Amino acid sequence: MERNIITVYCLIDEYLKLVGIKDDVRAKISNAEVLLIGYIAVNDFNGNYFKAHQYSMMMHLVKSIDYTRFLRRLAKINTVLSTLFGFLGTLFQKLNGVKIYSVDSFPVELCQITRQSSVRLWSDPSLKGYNASKGRFFYGFKVHMIVTTDKEPVMVHISTDSIHDVTAGYKFIHHLPKELIAIGDKGYVSSKLEAFLKRFDILLSPIRRHNMQRENREDYFTKRRIRKGVETAFSMITAKFGKVIKATTIGGFLTKLRLFITAYAINCFLKLSDDKKALLFN
């Protein structure tokens, strides 16, 4: 664990230097150390900032910082999370030689659907959506993600829960490299989206509904097997925060959600061999 913590710190620190985000000379603790505590919170303490802060102070993993000061610093630099995820995603794309990806989405509840009328974080009808795989309504956000066949995330898009997968697909799938295949479930069946992505030399190949099958059984089960990767990725992310992400503001909720997603990408990076890790900054 100690080696991983050092690697994560070095990764964050090198990335901040690369993008030109400098530390305030008046601050005793660096931005990389603040983000490291955030990583520890979502990776080891189910998103509990207080426990992660206490642990980091007790183990002397970072320089001393007051808890409330840590929260303010984290909120101030939270935009780094999205760009760091994209940075790692670029590496995973380079390493993905087969040019086959899986695209899917999973809901993240802001609260239970029965409490939507009294939720304090954010009241918005667009947050209410239906999850077909679980057969029930949700109130919150939806994380759309593209992963490689090795379960490595390369792209993510966060929308309100009411946004259909096809609608979200227009926002981010076309940013993938050319001449590849993106496999989706039946929620991505759309001739218009397929035609749109074809303009970018991207083949969208969703698993068809039973009443509109146009593929043989071998292709069908091959797609199902490949899609297991994105389902596993979602399971690993959601297992870290359980049923709901605890936060006191909508900004804090989204920051923590991005932390969970970025931490998963970091953990995928940690599993790479040393020579593949070295490609990140080369």
N, C-alpha and C positions, 0 to 999 in steps of 0.2 A: 504493500500500500504506500509506503514511504517513497519508493521509487516513482510510483505513478503520480503522486502529489508533486514531486519535483518536476517531472516531465510536463504535467499540466501547467504548472507555473511558468516553466520556460517557454512552452508553446504560446501562452497568453502574452507573456512579456515580449517575446520576439515579434508577435503579430502587432502589438501596440506600437512597437518601434517602427515596424514596416509601414504602417499606415500613418505614422507621424503624430500619434496621440501621446503627448508628453505629460509627465507628472507635474503637479503644482509643487514648486520648490519649497513652499511653506508647509506642505503636507508631510507628516511623518511616515505615512503608509502609502505605497504605490497603488496605481490603478490595477495593476496585475494582481496584487495581493487582495484587493477588494473583490475582484472577480473570482479569485481562487476560493474565497470564503463562500461566495454565491454558488460556485460549482460544488463545493463540499456539502452545502445545504441541500441541493436537489439530488445529489448522487448518493449521499449517505444518511440524510435525516429527513427524507420525504418532503423537502421544501421548507423545513423549519429553520429560519434564519437565526433565531436565538440560540438554538442548540449548536448550530454550526459555528457561530461566533464564539460561544463558550469553549467549544472543543478546540478551535484554532488558537484561542488565547492560552488555554491550559497546556496545549502541546507546543506552544511557541512556534507555530507554523508560519505566522506573519508577525509584523510589528504590532504593538498594542494600539487599539482603536476603540473608542467608545461605541456601544451598540447602536445608539441613535445616529451617531456620526457615520457609522458603516452603512446604515440604511439610506441616508441622504446621498452618500457617495455612490452607492450602487444604482440608485434611481437616476443619478446625473449621467452615468456612463452606460446605461442599459442598451443604448442603440448599437453599441459595439457587438452585442450578442448576435444580431442578424448578420452583420458583415463577417464576423468570425465564422459563423455557420457556412456562409457562402464561400469563404476562403477554403474551408475544409472540403466543401462539396466539390469545388474545382479539382482538388487533388483526387477525390474518389472517382471523378469522371475520367481523369487521366489514366487511372489504374484499371478502369473497367474496359477490358479489351473486347468483350463480347457485344457491346453496344445494344444490350437489352436491358430495359428498365421496367419497374413496376410503379404504377401511380394509383393512389387511393387516398382516402380521408378517414379521420376518426373524430368523433365529437368530444368536446371538453366542456363539462357542465359548469356553469356559473353558480347554479343552485339547482335543487330538485324542481321539476316542472310544476309541482303543486305550490311552490313558494314564489313563483315568478311575479305575482302581483305585489309582493311585499319586499322583493330583493332591494337592497340598498346600494349595491355596487353600481348597477346600471340597469335601468328599465327601458327596454326597447323591443318592440314586436318582432324585429328582424332577427333577434337572438333565438327565437323559437323555431325549431326544425324537427324533422322526422328522420330517425335512423332506421332504415329498412332492415338491416341485418339483425337488429335487436328488437324490432317491432314496437318501438315506443318513441314518444316525443322527448326532445331535449331542449334545455334552455341554456344557451351559452355560445360557444364558438366551435369552429370546425377547422382542424389542421389538415391541409392537403399536402401530401409529401410524395416525392419521387425517390426511389431507392434503387441501388444496383442489385445484381443477383447475389451479392455477398451481404446484403442488408445494410449497405452503407448509404446514408442519406445524401442526396446531391442538391435537392431543391425543396423549398417549403413555402407555403402560402397560407396565411391565417385569414379566415373569413367568418362572418356571422353564421349561425347554424342553419339559417333558412336558405343560404346560397347553395344551389344545386352543383354537383360535381362537374357537370358539363360547363356551366357558367364560369366556375372557377378555373376550369381547364384553359380557357382563353387567356387567362391572366399570366400563366407561368410555364406551361408545358413547352411552348414554342421557343423558350430560351435554352432548351437542351441543344447539344451538338447536332449537326446534320447527319442524315443517313443512319438513323437508329430506329428501334422499335420500342414503343411505350405500351405496356400491357395494363389494361384497366379492367375493372369488373363491369357488371351490367349497367352500373350507374354512369358509365362513360360512353354508352352506345349513342352516337350522334353522327349522322352523315355530314352535317355541317361542320362539326368540330374536326372530323377526320379530314374533310376537304381543306379546312383552314390550316391544319398542321402539315398537310401535304405540301403546301406552298413553302414550308420551311424544311422540306425533305425529311419530315418525321412521320413515321407510320404509326398511327394509333390503332392498336389491335385489341379491342375489348372482348371480354368473354360474353358471347351473345346470350340472350334469354332463351329459355327452352323452346319457346314458340317461334323463334326466328333464327334457329341454328343454321349457319352457313359454313361450318367447319367440321372436319372429321373428328372422331373420338380421340385420336392420337394427339392432334393439335390442341383439343380442348383440355386434355389432362396435362399436357406439357405446360400450357398457360397456367393452369391451376397450381402446378408444382412451382413454377417461377414466382407466382404471386404469394406463395407462403412466406417469401422473404419480407415483403412489406407488412404482412400481418404480424410476423414475429417482431419486426421493428416497433410497431405500434404497441404490442404487448409489453415490450421492454420499457418503453417510455411511460406508458400509463401505470405500469406496476410501481414506478417510483413515487407517484403522487396519490395513488389510490382512487377513491371515488370522486374527490373534489380537491381543487387547489385552494388553499386558504390564503386570503388576502383581505385587506381593509379598503383598498381603492381599486378601481378598474385598471389604472396604470400599473399598480403593483401586481395585479393578477396577470396581466399580459407580460410584464417583465419576468415573472416567475415561470410562466408558460414557455417563454423563449429560452429561459435558463434550462428547463428540462429538455427541450429539443436540442439545444446546443451541447449540453452535457452528453447526450446520446452520441452526437457526432464526435465529440472528443473521445469518448470511450471506444468508438470504432477506430479512431486514429491510433489509440494506445495499443490496439491489437495488431497493427501493421508491423512488419519487420523493420529493423533499423534502416535498411537501405531505402525502403519505400517512404519512411518518415522523412528521410533526408531530402526527398524530392519536393517537399512542401515549400522550402525556402530557396530552391535552386531554379 
